[in-house]
Amino acid sequence: MTAEQVEELRRQIAELSEQLEVAEQRLSRLQITRETMDEILGDGTEVDDQHTRTAGSDSGNDPKRTVPQHVSVRLAGALEAFNGWNVGS
């Protein structure tokens, strides 16, 4: 192995270290976001099948994509509140 190869490996390690740091920061922010969303949306109540609907449709055919009704109501309320804000004024 030559000195040039060693230097190239060091450069690659430095580049990968930077990429790793960025990825770890993004992961940390995603974890914080998930925890925040769980706090906002997850009130801990049990929801039976009659109070769920399929995300993105009213058919309810895809059991993997069901959303508790209280989540939909909260999201709609959040959107309504957001639309009332005077952002940028």
Secondary structure, DSSP 8 states (H G I E B T S, - for coil): --HHHHHHHHHHHHHHHHHHHHHHHHHHHHHHHHHHHHHHH-------GGGEEETTSSS---GGGEEEHHHHHHHHHHHHHHHTS-TT-
